Amino acid sequence: MNKVATLFLLPILLTACASQTTPMDAPPQPQPVNLQQLDANLASLEARLVDTMYAQNKQLNSNHHSFMAALQQDIRNLNKKISTPAVTPVSSPSPKKTNDTPKDETQDGKLVVGETEEVWLDAVNDSFSARIDTGATTSSLGAKDISEFERDGKPWVRFSMAHEGIDEQLEIETPLVRHVRIRQASADEAERRPVVALTMRLGRLSEKTEFTLADRSQMSYSVLLGREFLKDIAVVDIARKNVQGKPKRPTSTSE
């Protein structure tokens, strides 16, 4: 009896043990795929790939078209600029700078004088043509009827000057500064001449200037300006004449 029961219960026990060793949450086993389903999946992937490539090509073509259109427009604009002659703008003359050096002065402020200049002598209240002579040491006035005298115990000198266009002589009385000896190339002995100081105006310059008095009736100019006057204040340009212009008559003021 026991042997028969054992044989009967053994298969039931083996089945229970097998069910206990198999986990309840085990993943499902993959189902086998047949050839028809595989072809369908490959066709779907191929279709999606073709759609993606088509979209990318369309975007590239659009970008290329835009780039070429912009490039062609730039080329047309460049050709238009090349074919159109450039117009030079007419600029208004710039204002003269305040630090520009006038043409009648040097950069360091010296007067530029020519071979001849017009000067103004306050003693006769008139202008004269003067010869610029760098070979002469002193300046000179053409004087006639020279006479020395005393006034208030001081030496004075009286003389007359000739002026072009005026018949009568212009008489001048002024203090005597000193005497100098001038040696002429044509004379053996030095000549003693009186020296006077007269206010002379040349261009913007007005100052007391020393002149020797001598008969210059045989000379073309009654006024000669020498090196002592020219040094440190003027530069001579013998190729020019009357650089400083004709002096204006001073305006008299009434008190």
C-alpha positions as CSV (number, residue, x, y, z in Angstrom):
1,M,0.0,0.0,0.0
2,N,2.7,2.5,0.9
3,K,4.7,1.6,-2.3
4,V,1.7,2.2,-4.4
5,A,0.9,5.6,-2.8
6,T,4.5,6.7,-3.3
7,L,4.4,6.0,-7.0
8,F,1.1,7.9,-7.3
9,L,2.3,11.0,-5.4
10,L,5.8,11.3,-7.0
11,P,4.6,12.9,-10.3
12,I,2.5,15.4,-8.4
13,L,5.4,16.5,-6.2
14,L,7.7,16.9,-9.1
15,T,5.2,19.1,-10.9
16,A,4.9,21.3,-7.7
17,C,8.6,21.7,-7.4
18,A,9.0,22.7,-11.1
19,S,6.3,25.3,-10.7
20,Q,8.0,26.8,-7.6
21,T,11.5,27.1,-9.4
22,T,10.0,29.1,-12.4
23,P,9.7,32.8,-11.4
24,M,6.3,34.4,-11.9
25,D,7.6,37.7,-13.3
26,A,10.0,36.3,-15.9
27,P,10.0,38.4,-19.2
28,P,8.0,37.1,-22.1
29,Q,9.9,35.2,-24.6
30,P,10.4,37.0,-28.0
31,Q,8.0,35.9,-30.6
32,P,9.6,34.7,-33.8
33,V,9.4,37.1,-36.7
34,N,8.5,35.9,-40.1
35,L,10.0,37.1,-43.4
36,Q,6.9,39.1,-44.4
37,Q,7.1,41.2,-41.2
38,L,10.8,41.9,-41.6
39,D,10.3,43.2,-45.2
40,A,7.5,45.5,-43.9
41,N,9.8,46.9,-41.2
42,L,12.6,47.5,-43.6
43,A,10.3,49.3,-46.0
44,S,9.0,51.6,-43.3
45,L,12.6,52.5,-42.3
46,E,13.6,53.2,-45.9
47,A,10.6,55.4,-46.4
48,R,11.4,57.5,-43.3
49,L,15.1,57.8,-44.4
50,V,14.0,59.0,-47.9
51,D,11.7,61.6,-46.4
52,T,14.4,62.9,-44.1
53,M,16.9,63.2,-47.0
54,Y,14.4,65.0,-49.2
55,A,13.7,67.5,-46.4
56,Q,17.4,68.2,-45.9
57,N,18.0,68.6,-49.7
58,K,15.1,71.0,-49.9
59,Q,16.5,73.1,-47.1
60,L,20.0,73.1,-48.7
61,N,18.5,74.1,-52.1
62,S,16.7,77.0,-50.4
63,N,19.8,78.2,-48.7
64,H,21.8,78.0,-51.9
65,H,19.2,79.9,-53.8
66,S,19.2,82.7,-51.2
67,F,23.0,82.9,-51.2
68,M,23.3,83.0,-55.0
69,A,20.6,85.7,-55.1
70,A,22.5,87.9,-52.6
71,L,25.8,87.3,-54.4
72,Q,24.3,88.3,-57.8
73,Q,22.9,91.5,-56.2
74,D,26.2,92.4,-54.7
75,I,27.9,91.9,-58.2
76,R,25.3,94.1,-59.8
77,N,25.8,96.9,-57.3
78,L,29.6,96.7,-57.7
79,N,29.3,96.9,-61.5
80,K,27.0,99.9,-61.2
81,K,29.6,101.7,-59.0
82,I,32.4,100.9,-61.5
83,S,30.4,102.1,-64.5
84,T,29.3,105.3,-62.8
85,P,32.0,108.0,-62.8
86,A,33.0,109.3,-59.4
87,V,31.9,112.8,-58.6
88,T,34.4,114.9,-56.8
89,P,32.6,116.9,-54.1
90,V,33.2,120.6,-54.3
91,S,34.5,121.6,-50.9
92,S,34.3,125.2,-49.7
93,P,37.6,126.9,-49.1
94,S,38.8,126.2,-45.6
95,P,39.2,129.3,-43.4
96,K,42.7,130.6,-43.1
97,K,44.4,129.4,-40.0
98,T,45.3,132.0,-37.5
99,N,48.9,130.7,-37.3
100,D,49.5,130.9,-41.0
101,T,52.6,133.0,-41.7
102,P,51.8,136.1,-43.9
103,K,53.6,136.2,-47.2
104,D,55.3,139.5,-46.2
105,E,56.8,138.0,-43.0
106,T,59.0,135.0,-42.2
107,Q,57.9,132.2,-39.8
108,D,59.9,133.9,-37.0
109,G,58.2,137.2,-37.5
110,K,60.8,139.1,-39.5
111,L,59.7,141.4,-42.3
112,V,60.3,140.4,-45.9
113,V,61.5,143.4,-47.9
114,G,62.3,143.7,-51.6
115,E,64.8,145.7,-53.5
116,T,62.7,148.8,-52.9
117,E,60.1,149.6,-50.4
118,E,57.7,152.5,-49.5
119,V,58.5,154.1,-46.1
120,W,56.7,156.8,-44.1
121,L,58.6,159.6,-42.3
122,D,56.7,161.3,-39.5
123,A,59.0,164.4,-39.7
124,V,57.5,165.4,-43.1
125,N,54.2,163.5,-42.8
126,D,54.7,161.8,-46.2
127,S,56.0,158.6,-47.8
128,F,59.2,158.1,-49.8
129,S,60.5,155.3,-52.0
130,A,63.5,153.7,-50.3
131,R,66.3,151.6,-51.7
132,I,67.3,148.5,-49.7
133,D,71.1,148.2,-49.7
134,T,72.7,145.4,-47.7
135,G,76.1,146.7,-48.9
136,A,75.7,149.9,-46.9
137,T,76.3,149.9,-43.2
138,T,74.1,152.8,-42.2
139,S,70.9,154.2,-43.5
140,S,70.9,157.6,-45.3
141,L,68.6,160.5,-46.2
142,G,69.0,162.8,-49.1
143,A,69.4,166.2,-47.5
144,K,70.3,169.7,-48.8
145,D,71.1,173.0,-47.0
146,I,72.3,171.2,-43.9
147,S,73.0,173.5,-41.0
148,E,73.7,172.8,-37.3
149,F,72.5,175.1,-34.5
150,E,71.7,175.0,-30.8
151,R,68.3,174.8,-29.2
152,D,68.0,174.9,-25.4
153,G,71.7,174.2,-25.2
154,K,71.5,171.1,-27.3
155,P,72.7,170.5,-30.8
156,W,70.1,170.5,-33.5
157,V,70.3,170.3,-37.3
158,R,68.2,171.8,-40.0
159,F,67.9,170.4,-43.6
160,S,65.6,170.1,-46.5
161,M,64.4,167.1,-48.5
162,A,63.2,166.9,-52.1
163,H,60.1,164.9,-52.8
164,E,58.9,163.6,-56.1
165,G,55.9,165.5,-57.3
166,I,56.4,168.5,-54.9
167,D,58.2,171.6,-56.2
168,E,59.2,173.1,-52.8
169,Q,61.7,171.5,-50.5
170,L,60.4,169.8,-47.3
171,E,62.3,171.4,-44.3
172,I,63.1,169.4,-41.2
173,E,64.4,170.4,-37.8
174,T,65.5,167.7,-35.4
175,P,68.0,167.0,-32.7
176,L,71.5,166.0,-33.8
177,V,72.4,162.6,-32.5
178,R,76.2,162.5,-33.4
179,H,78.6,162.6,-36.3
180,V,80.0,159.7,-38.3
181,R,82.8,159.4,-40.9
182,I,81.8,157.7,-44.1
183,R,84.4,156.7,-46.6
184,Q,83.2,156.6,-50.2
185,A,84.9,154.3,-52.7
186,S,85.4,157.2,-55.1
187,A,86.9,159.5,-52.4
188,D,90.3,159.4,-50.7
189,E,89.2,160.9,-47.4
190,A,86.3,160.1,-45.1
191,E,83.4,162.4,-45.1
192,R,82.0,163.7,-41.8
193,R,78.2,163.5,-41.7
194,P,75.6,164.4,-39.1
195,V,73.3,161.6,-37.8
196,V,69.6,162.2,-36.9
197,A,66.9,159.8,-35.6
198,L,63.5,160.0,-37.3
199,T,60.4,157.9,-36.7
200,M,60.0,155.7,-39.8
201,R,57.2,153.3,-40.6
202,L,57.7,150.2,-42.9
203,G,54.9,147.8,-43.1
204,R,53.7,147.0,-39.6
205,L,57.0,148.3,-38.1
206,S,57.3,151.8,-36.7
207,E,60.4,152.9,-34.8
208,K,63.1,155.5,-34.4
209,T,65.7,155.0,-37.1
210,E,69.1,156.6,-37.4
211,F,70.0,158.2,-40.8
212,T,73.1,160.0,-42.0
213,L,72.5,163.2,-43.9
214,A,74.1,163.5,-47.3
215,D,73.4,165.0,-50.7
216,R,71.7,162.3,-52.7
217,S,70.4,164.4,-55.5
218,Q,72.3,162.3,-58.0
219,M,70.7,159.1,-56.7
220,S,67.4,157.6,-57.8
221,Y,66.2,157.3,-54.2
222,S,66.3,159.9,-51.4
223,V,66.1,157.2,-48.7
224,L,68.5,154.3,-48.3
225,L,68.1,151.6,-45.7
226,G,71.4,149.8,-44.7
227,R,72.4,146.8,-42.7
228,E,72.2,148.3,-39.2
229,F,68.4,148.9,-39.8
230,L,67.8,145.5,-41.5
231,K,69.6,143.3,-39.0
232,D,67.3,141.2,-36.7
233,I,64.1,142.7,-38.1
234,A,64.1,142.0,-41.9
235,V,65.0,139.5,-44.6
236,V,65.8,140.9,-48.1
237,D,64.4,139.3,-51.2
238,I,66.0,141.2,-54.1
239,A,63.8,139.5,-56.6
240,R,60.8,141.4,-55.3
241,K,59.8,145.1,-54.9
242,N,57.5,146.9,-52.5
243,V,56.6,143.7,-50.5
244,Q,55.3,145.7,-47.6
245,G,53.1,147.9,-49.7
246,K,52.4,151.6,-49.6
247,P,52.1,152.9,-46.1
248,K,48.8,154.5,-45.2
249,R,48.6,158.1,-43.9
250,P,48.1,158.1,-40.2
251,T,44.7,159.1,-39.0
252,S,44.9,162.2,-36.9
253,T,42.9,162.3,-33.6
254,S,41.5,165.4,-32.0
255,E,41.4,165.7,-28.2
